[in-house]
Amino acid sequence: MKIEPSGSSNYYENHHILPKSLGGVNNSYNMVLLTPREHFICHWLLIKIYPKGSNERKKMLYAFWSMKLKPTQKCERYINARAYELLRKEYVNVHRENMKVKQGGVNNSHFGKHWFTNRNTGECKHFIVAPDETWIEGRNLFHGENEKIKVTQKEFYRKLWNKYHSENWDCVSKFGEENNIVECRRKFRKWIPYFRNLSNKTKHNRFNFPSNKDLIGVYE
């Protein structure tokens, strides 16, 4: 809180003698008026009086950088380059440690979740379990051409091929639309040699390919 004493034309700031983060209170006996420069120096000194690694020093580092990042309208707050470098490095290390604690284990928003890749869009998201069959466990499964990715795609679309022929469908495109599978026909052409060869031979009829139970398990 920024205040000015009665009858004063100077600008002052309210400072806690014992910082609130260390148990200080807002009572008048724990408050003192300081100029912005005095206020800034006090917080700088509060860092220095506590040993490195102590909880008190960590709290004072946070308070100091909060003040440094929020200069007042009447007083810019500067420190020399060497002091800035040393304090900034210490602050970053303390902040990193705190974030590890705050976001560790059950506190982490991704705790218990796994990466899944959407077979239609290729996007990746964290889930505890896949929300539906369009999500395959693994990250960026459809980026690149390594063998693991090829096997994953091949197995998936061959299972889809068997599903198509185990049901009653007039064409692959309709099957893809109803099951929310993007470019189903193109995927079948890529992973089912039988379908690719048939499509090449009968281009005029490649969209009308009715399901046939005799083709379950027939890929080549």
C-alpha positions in Angstrom: 0.0 0.0 0.0 1.3 3.4 -0.9 0.7 6.2 1.5 1.8 9.7 2.4 2.0 11.1 6.0 -0.2 14.1 6.8 1.3 17.3 5.6 4.0 15.6 3.6 4.6 16.2 -0.1 6.9 13.2 -0.3 6.0 9.8 -1.5 6.3 6.9 1.0 5.6 3.2 1.0 4.4 1.0 3.9 7.0 -1.7 4.9 6.6 -4.6 7.2 9.5 -4.7 9.7 9.0 -8.4 10.1 7.9 -9.6 6.6 4.5 -11.2 6.4 5.9 -14.3 4.8 8.0 -14.7 8.0 5.1 -14.3 10.3 4.8 -10.5 10.4 1.4 -8.9 10.9 -0.3 -5.7 9.6 -0.4 -4.0 13.0 1.1 -0.5 13.4 3.9 -1.7 15.6 5.2 -3.9 12.7 4.9 -1.1 10.0 7.2 1.7 9.0 7.1 4.4 6.3 10.0 4.3 3.9 10.8 6.1 0.7 10.7 3.9 -2.4 14.6 3.8 -2.4 14.7 2.9 1.3 12.0 0.3 0.8 13.9 -1.4 -2.1 17.2 -1.4 -0.1 15.5 -3.0 2.9 14.3 -5.8 0.8 17.7 -6.2 -0.7 19.3 -6.4 2.8 16.7 -8.9 3.9 18.1 -11.3 1.4 21.6 -10.7 2.6 20.9 -11.4 6.3 19.7 -14.9 5.7 22.1 -17.8 4.6 21.8 -19.2 1.1 19.5 -22.2 1.0 17.4 -21.2 4.0 13.7 -20.9 3.7 13.8 -17.3 4.9 16.2 -16.3 2.1 14.0 -18.0 -0.5 11.0 -16.1 0.6 12.9 -12.8 0.6 14.1 -13.6 -2.9 10.5 -13.9 -4.1 9.6 -10.6 -2.3 12.6 -8.8 -3.8 11.9 -9.9 -7.4 8.3 -9.1 -7.0 9.3 -5.5 -6.1 11.9 -5.4 -8.8 9.4 -6.4 -11.5 6.8 -3.8 -10.3 8.4 -0.4 -10.1 6.3 2.4 -8.8 5.2 5.4 -10.9 7.5 7.6 -9.0 10.5 5.4 -8.6 12.2 3.0 -11.0 14.1 0.3 -9.2 17.6 -0.5 -10.3 20.5 -2.7 -9.2 23.9 -3.0 -10.7 24.6 -5.7 -13.4 26.7 -7.9 -11.1 24.2 -7.9 -8.3 21.4 -8.5 -10.7 23.2 -11.5 -12.3 24.0 -13.2 -8.9 20.5 -12.6 -7.4 18.8 -13.6 -10.6 20.6 -16.9 -10.9 19.8 -17.7 -7.2 16.2 -16.7 -7.7 15.8 -18.9 -10.8 17.3 -21.9 -9.0 15.0 -21.4 -6.0 12.0 -21.0 -8.3 12.8 -24.2 -10.2 13.1 -26.1 -6.9 9.7 -24.8 -5.7 8.0 -25.7 -9.0 9.4 -29.3 -8.8 7.7 -29.6 -5.3 4.5 -27.9 -6.4 4.1 -29.9 -9.6 5.6 -33.2 -8.4 3.5 -36.4 -7.9 -0.2 -35.9 -7.5 0.2 -32.1 -7.7 1.2 -32.4 -11.3 -1.7 -31.8 -13.7 -0.4 -34.7 -15.8 0.0 -37.2 -12.9 -1.2 -40.6 -13.9 -1.7 -39.6 -17.5 -0.2 -40.9 -20.7 0.4 -39.6 -24.2 -2.1 -40.6 -26.8 -2.0 -39.9 -30.5 -5.3 -39.4 -32.5 -5.2 -41.7 -35.5 -7.3 -39.3 -37.6 -5.8 -35.9 -36.8 -2.3 -36.9 -35.6 -2.6 -34.6 -32.5 -1.2 -35.7 -29.2 -2.8 -35.3 -25.8 -2.5 -36.5 -22.2 -5.2 -38.9 -20.9 -5.5 -41.4 -18.0 -7.3 -43.7 -20.4 -8.1 -43.2 -24.1 -11.5 -41.4 -24.5 -12.4 -43.5 -27.5 -10.9 -45.9 -30.1 -9.5 -43.0 -32.2 -6.7 -42.5 -29.7 -3.7 -44.8 -29.6 -1.3 -44.8 -26.7 2.1 -43.2 -27.6 3.3 -39.8 -28.6 3.6 -38.5 -32.2 3.0 -42.0 -33.5 2.3 -40.8 -37.0 5.3 -38.5 -37.4 8.2 -40.0 -39.2 8.6 -43.4 -40.8 10.4 -45.6 -38.2 9.5 -49.3 -38.0 7.6 -49.0 -34.7 5.2 -46.5 -36.2 4.7 -48.6 -39.3 3.9 -51.6 -37.3 1.4 -49.7 -35.2 -0.4 -48.3 -38.2 -0.3 -51.5 -40.1 -1.9 -53.5 -37.3 -4.5 -50.9 -36.6 -5.8 -50.6 -40.2 -5.7 -54.4 -40.7 -8.0 -54.7 -37.7 -10.2 -52.0 -39.2 -10.2 -54.0 -42.5 -11.5 -57.1 -40.7 -14.1 -55.0 -38.9 -15.3 -53.6 -42.3 -15.7 -57.1 -43.7 -17.3 -58.5 -40.6 -20.2 -56.0 -40.9 -22.5 -55.1 -43.8 -21.2 -52.2 -45.8 -21.6 -51.1 -49.4 -18.5 -49.0 -49.7 -15.4 -48.1 -47.7 -16.0 -44.4 -47.8 -19.4 -44.8 -46.1 -17.7 -47.0 -43.5 -15.1 -44.3 -42.8 -17.7 -41.6 -42.4 -19.8 -43.5 -40.0 -16.8 -44.5 -37.9 -15.2 -41.0 -38.0 -12.1 -42.4 -39.7 -10.5 -39.8 -42.0 -9.4 -41.0 -45.4 -10.2 -44.6 -44.7 -9.9 -45.6 -48.3 -6.5 -44.1 -48.7 -5.3 -45.8 -45.5 -6.6 -49.1 -46.8 -4.7 -48.6 -50.0 -1.5 -48.0 -48.0 -1.7 -50.9 -45.6 -3.8 -53.5 -47.4 -2.1 -54.6 -50.6 -5.1 -56.6 -51.7 -7.3 -53.5 -51.7 -4.6 -51.4 -53.4 -4.2 -53.9 -56.2 -7.9 -54.3 -56.6 -8.4 -50.5 -56.7 -5.7 -50.1 -59.4 -7.4 -52.8 -61.5 -10.9 -51.5 -61.1 -10.6 -47.8 -60.9 -14.1 -47.2 -62.1 -15.5 -49.2 -59.2 -13.1 -48.5 -56.4 -15.6 -46.6 -54.3 -18.2 -49.4 -54.4 -16.4 -52.2 -52.5 -19.0 -54.1 -50.5 -17.9 -55.9 -47.3 -17.2 -59.6 -47.8 -16.6 -62.0 -44.9 -14.4 -64.1 -47.1 -11.9 -61.3 -47.0 -11.4 -61.2 -43.3 -7.8 -61.8 -42.7 -7.0 -61.4 -46.4 -4.4 -58.6 -46.7 -2.1 -59.5 -49.6 
